[in-house]
């Protein structure tokens, strides 16, 4: 899970032509689901005009949410779904986007639950209107109480505990867990998971994720203050790169590890600047959420039986296996 730059709303109507999709796949170096215009053409598959709205707590320009959107667009192209993507970091604004989807009579809604309390009302409205709602990315402990049909994502507590075990294996002694959005349940669960299994000390550091320079400066300042910190764990690929710079600026000998992955982070792992990344596969989350709504409409399928989440992570990407995902990351799907 990741968090956007300054809160704002981004809505994209993506009607992806199946023919264009197929032709593009045949072209060398073509990235079908690259940066999309706010409005695109629409098309074919067997969705029968089905309208799906994906509402996240991410904003325009954030590489993590671009991966989620591309996965959703791939599923929409396959299924012939009319997809609307909308994102806002502000929980009240995100809730309004869900209400907009209800008013627009969407056939299905996919939503993230970074701030679950804000989404209960709008999800209830959708259910009253007979609109199925699935969850993704954030809210693995809240999706069933909130009344969602299915959930696709990573168990952040499990992922955090796995990172704690990993740090023990690396002989780390003092970890700094960097939280770039205070109150985000997924980020807090990750750091709590690290603390649960890591035998060394774990401190949380809260930074302003909307200001990359401030993130670097805050981490560097903390590293100067405490030379015992030998591991910085960030909660997003771009913040890991900020941490690498902070280590350089501070003269610290701390290592850097992170949750989440993008193509720049792949290079940092390959170069040894970042020890490892925990990949929750955001492209897959977007893909599965949209496809699940189509499957539910066309065949009555419910992944996980409506009682268990469908896990997309955690998977560790290290220097030893990074080449296996590098080409997918370069194509913008990992």
Secondary structure, DSSP 8 states (H G I E B T S, - for coil): ----SS---EEEEE---HHHHHHHHHSTT--TTSS--SB-----SS-TT-EEEEEES--TT-HHHHHHHHHHHHHHHHHT-EEEEEE-SSHHHHHHHHHHHHHTT-SEEEE--TTHHHHHHHHHHHHHTT-EEEEESS-TTTHHHHT-S-EEEE-HHHHHHHHHHHHHHTT--EEEEEESSTT-HHHHHHHHHHHHH-SSEEEEEE--TT-HHHHHHHHHHHHHH-TT--EEEESSHHHHHHHHHHHHHHT---EEEEE---HHHHHHHHHTSSSEEEE--HHHHHHHHHHHHHHHHHH---GGGGTS-EEEE-EEEETTTTHHHHHHHHTT--
